[in-house]
Amino acid sequence: MNDTPGWASPGSAPSDGQDATVPRPSEPADGGGASSKWSAAQPPAGQWSPPSGPDGAPAPGPAAGWGGPSHTGGPGHNGPHHGWGAPPAAKPGVIPLRPLGIGEILDGAVSTLRAHWRAVLSVTLVVAVVSQIGDILVQRYLLPAPVEVDPNASPSEALDQAADSAKASLVALAPSLAITLIGTLFTTAVLTVVISRSVLGRPVTLSDAWREARPRLPQLLGLTLLLPLISVAITMVGIGPGLLIGSAGGVALTFLGGTAAVIVAIWLMIRFSLASPALMLERQGVIASMRRSAKLVHNAWWRVFGVQAITLLLTFLVSLVIGIPFGIIAMAVDGDGLGGLLSGSSPEFGWPYLIISGIGAVIASAITYPISAGVTALLYVDQRIRREALDLELARAAGIPGYGSDRPGHGPTGG
């Protein structure tokens, strides 16, 4: 196997500085017969006209040999079609090879889950079960008691108590966050490979995906740890001055600084949100993949933010729909926890509640993990199609007629 999965060449085609080896949008041939940069191996002219049915009417659906992408970067869009318009985009796998809408990205993620459910559910269920067991043990044995804030305290005392409460919350969240990051690491690594194969319509097993993803785990771990650390550092810089002042003015400064820090952190996380698929599919390093993501997101920040926000909302709703029934059953089974909740005191949930609610969390995670990873990987593919005409290389790698032969060293199998 070569260094790439066949269509994402290492470090290829920076968004703002493409070189001559990168497929570019085609230009129509001028009157003097100038080259249009179409593939050298074009199908016969007759194959570009719509096929006819028995009565001479155009037959429904795309014909074999049509497969040109329909956006401005693909062959067939600028050339003459004698009134028939651009041919439909090729779809060798879960997505059509053209710029995608949000619905098509979500549908591609779900289609990957359906098409490769054995490989996808194998990794997500194992990761979800291990993560949930670790989280249950942490909640049961390691979490400190919550810090109570006195409502009658002075502003400075309230600020100190709020700071102590925030520190306690961070300490309490740290183990669960670490478990979540480790789970995300494995699911992202394996599922990105699965999705890259499903785009080309190729079968993939869990062992194949793990064998291809395993060499990239150290770099992916570094990226997975670096991005949250950047967010925490920005937040501490924002709220630090207010906490140091420790007066009524410090409370306002903490609020303003914290708000600004959250905005900056969100902006950076969206800017680097495509770093994971860039690292996995282009064999980039940690910093290089972050730069690559920044180039792909440039001038498309709001679109990427919108897609990620809708995906986050969707996965939250799925988790809520699955988790609420299990939570109700867990509270009904755990009488002590339900009694404490009804009495208004802090409930002491026991093992029955943790186990039953944990089962609901495992089911929700097994469904939402593939959707989140799939949307991120497909959003990366979509941005490269929009900016770098990656659909041409994907079509060649998938062996679709009319796109010429594969480039040397980049066979259809990627190996």
N, C-alpha and C positions, 0 to 999 in steps of 0.2 A: 504494500500500500504506500502511496506517495504521501507527501506532507499535508495534503488537503483532502477533503471529502469529494473533490472532483469539480466543484464549481466556485468555491470561495478561496481564491488564491491568497497566499500569505501577503499581507500588507498591500494588496492590490488596490488600485483605483481610488486614491484619496478623493474625497468629494470635491475639494477645491483645487486639485492639481493632478488630473488624470494624465497618464502617459499614453504613448502611442499603442501600447499593447492592450488597452482596455476597450471593450466594445463601446461605441458611442452611437448616439442617435443618427439614423441614416439621413442623408440629404438627397433630394431627387436629382437625377441626372440632368445636366443642363443641356441646352440646345446643341452644344458641341460634343456631347457624348461623354462628359466628365464622369469620373467614377462616383457612384453613389454610396460606396462602402458597404454594399450588400454582400452577402456570402457569395463565395465564388461558385458554389454548387447550388444553383437554383433549380427548382422543379420546372418541368415543361410548362409553357404558357397556358395550355389547356387546363392544367390542374388548379389554376387560380380562379377559374370561373365556377359559379355555383353548379353543382351537379343537378341533373334534371330527373324528375320522376317519370313514371310510365306514360303520363299524359303530356309530358313536355314541361310541366310546371316545376319550379325549383323544389328539390327534395328538402325536407326539413332536416335541421341539424347540420353540424360541420362534417365535411367530407375528409377522408384520409388525404393527407398531403396539404391540408390547410393548416396551420399551426402557427402562423405568424402572430406575434403579439400585436394588440390593437392600439397601443399607445404610440406616442410620437417617436419613441426610440426603436421601434421594430420594423422589419422589412414588411412592405405591403401597405403601410399607412400613407406614405408620401407618393407611392407609385400609382399609376392609373389602374382603376378597377372597372372601368366601363360602366359606371353607375351603380355598382354593387356595394361600394363602400369597403371598409377594412374587413378582412377575414376575422373570424372569432379567434380569441386568444387560445393558445394551446393550454391544455390542462392535463399533464401527465400524472399528477398526484392530487393532493388535497386542495390546491389553489390554482386558479388560472394564472398564467405567466404574463401578468400585466399589473399596473398599479391597482392596489386593493382598497376597498372600502372597509369600514370598521366591521360591518356585518360579515364580509368575506374573511376577514382576519379571525373573528370569533368562530365562524363556521369551520375554517381550516383547523383551528385548535381542537374543536369538538370532533371533526372528522378524523384527525390523527388519533384521538382517544378511541374512536370506534374501530378504525382500521388496524391499529396495533395495540389492542386492548390487553393482550397478554403481556407484552413488554412494558407497556405503560403502567398497568395496574400492579405488576410484579414489583416494580421499584417504588411506586408511590405507597402501596400498602405496607411494604416492609419499612420504609422510612417513616411513615405515619405512625405505625405501631411502636417502633423503637422510640421515636420522639415523644409520643404520648406517655409511654411508660416512664421515661425519664422525667417528663413534666409532672406526672402524678407523684413520683417519689420526691421531687423537689418541693412541690406544694405541701406534701405531708410532713416532711422532716426538716427542710432547710429554710423555709420562708420565715422571716422574723415577724413579730407582732406589729401591726400597723401603728404608726405614730399618730396620736390624737392631737388635734389643734384646738386650743382653747378659744371659743368665740368671743370671750370678754378680754382677751389680751390686748395690750397696746400695739400700735402699728409696728414698732421695732420688734417686740416679742412675737407678734404674729408672723413677721417676716422670718425670724429665726426658726419658729416652729414649722413654717412652710418649707424652709430650706432643709430642715431635718427630715420632714415628711418626704420631700423630693429625693433626698439621699437614700432614705429607707426604701422608697419605691424602686429606685434604680438598682439597689442591691437585690431587691426581691425579683426584679425583672431580668437581671443579668443571667442567671442560669437558664431560664426559659428562652431568653433571646439567643444564648449560645446554642441551645438544642435546636432552635428553629433555624439558625444559620447553617448548622451542620446538615440538617435535613434538606434545606434549600440547596446546599452545595451539591449533594448527590443527585437530587432530582433535576436540577438545572443541567448538570453535566450529561446525564444519560438522555434526558428528554430532548435536549437540543440536538443531539445526534439523531435520535429517532425522527424528529421533525425534519431535519435536513434530508433524510432519506425519503420521508413521505412526500416532500415537495416534488421529488423526482419520480414518485410512484414506485419505489423499490421496497421490497420486503426487508425487514430488519428484525433480528432477535435481540433479546436482552443481553446475551453474551456478546454479540457483535457490537452493540451500543456501548457496553461496558469496556470492551477491549479498545475501542476507539477513544472513549472519553477518559480512561484512566490516566494516560500520560499528562493530561491537562489539569488534573486535580490540584497539584500544588499551586499553579498560577491562579486557578479559579478560587482556591481558598484565600490566597492573598488579596484578590479583588473583593471577595465576599466580606473579609474583615476590614479592608481599607475603607470601603464606602460608608459603613456605619460609623467608623471612627471619625471620618471627616464630618459627618452630621453632628456627632456629639461635640467635637471640637468647636464647630461653628456655634452651636447652642451655648456652650460654656462661655465663649467669647462674648456672646450677646447678653447673657444674664449676669456675667461676672461683675461688671462695674456696679450694678444695682445691688447685688448681694454684699459687696464690700462697703458701700455707703451705709446700709442698714438703717435707714430712717424712712419717714413717709415719702420723701423724694426718691429714695432708693426703690420703693415699691413701684412707683410709676416708671422709673428708669428700667427696672427689671422687666416690667410688662412690655415697654416699647422695644427694648433690646431683644427680648425673647421673641416678639412678633417678627422683628426684622430678621433674626437668625433663622426662624422657621421658613420664612419666605426664601432666603438665600439657600438654605439646605434643600428645599423642594426644587428650586431652579437647578441646582447642581445635580441632584439625584435623577431628574428627568434628562439632563444633558448627558449623564453617564449611564442611562438605563439600558443602552444597547451594547454596553461593554462586554457583558457575559457571552452573548452569541458571537461577537467579534473575536473574543479570546478563544472560544471553542472552535469556530469554523474557519478562522483565518490564521490560527496558530500564532496569535499575537501574545506579547507579554502583557503584564498588568497595566503599566503606564501607557504602552502603545495602544492597548484596547480601549482605554479611557479616551485617548486622543481620537481614536477612530470613531467612537461613539459620538464624541462632541462634533466631529465633522459631519456625520450622518444626520444628527439632530439639528444642525445649524439651519436656520431659517424654517424649521419645521417644529419648533419647540411646542407650540400650542397644539398642534395636531398630535404629536407623541403624548403630550400631557393628557389630552382628551381621551385617546385610546386607552392609556394606562388607568386613568380615573374611572372610565366606564368598566374596564375589566375588574378593577378593585371593588367597585360597587357591586358588580355581578357576583364575584366570588364571596363578598360579604353577605349578600342576600341568600346565596346557596348555603353558606355555612349557618346562617340564621334559621333558614327553613328546616335544615336537618338538625341543628343543635337544640332548638326550642323544645320539640317533643321529648328528646332524650333528657334535657334538663328538667322538664316537668316530671317525667318518670323517676328521675334520680332523686328529686326532692320528695316525691311521694314515698319512695322506698326508704329513704334516709329520714326517719322520723325526727331525730334530734336536730338535724339541720333545718327541717321545715318548721319545727317548734320554735327554734331560735329566731327564724325569719319572721314568723307571725307575732312573736312577742316584742319585736322591735330591737332586740339586742343583736350583737354580731353572731351570726350562725356558725356553729361548729360542725362542718360537714365531715362525715366519716368516709370509710372505704366504699360503701355502696354508692354514694354520690359520685365519688371520684372515678370509680370504675365505669358506671353507666354513662356519665357525661363524657368520659374518655372514649368510649366506643363511638358515640356520636361524633366526637372530634376526629376520630380516625376515618370514619366514612366521609365526612366533609372534606378532610384533607386529601383523601384519595381522589376526589373529584376536582377540587379546586387547584391542586398542584399542577396537573397537566394543562389546565386552561391558562393559568398564569404563565407557565414556562412557554406554552405554545404561542400565546399572543406576543410575548417578547421576541421569540425567535422569528415569527412571521412578520412582525413589525420591522425587524432588522432586514429581512429579505425584501420587504416592500420598499423600504427607504433606498436600498441598493438598486432595486428595479427603477425607481423614480429618478435617481441621480446618476446611475452608472450603467443603465441598460443591462443589468444582470440577467434579465429574462432571456437574452440571446444566448448567454453562456449556459444557462439552465436548460434551455431547449436543446442545445447541442449535446449537453451531458446526458439528457434524457433520450437522445437518439431520435428526435422528432424530424421527419423529412422536411427539407427546405431550409435548413439552417447550416448546412455545410458540415464538414468533418470536425471532430474534436481537435483542439490544439494539442501539440505534442506534449506528452506527459500528463494530459488531463483526459483520460479515457472515460467512457460513460460510467464505469463502475467506481471511479475515483481511486483506483488502486493500480 
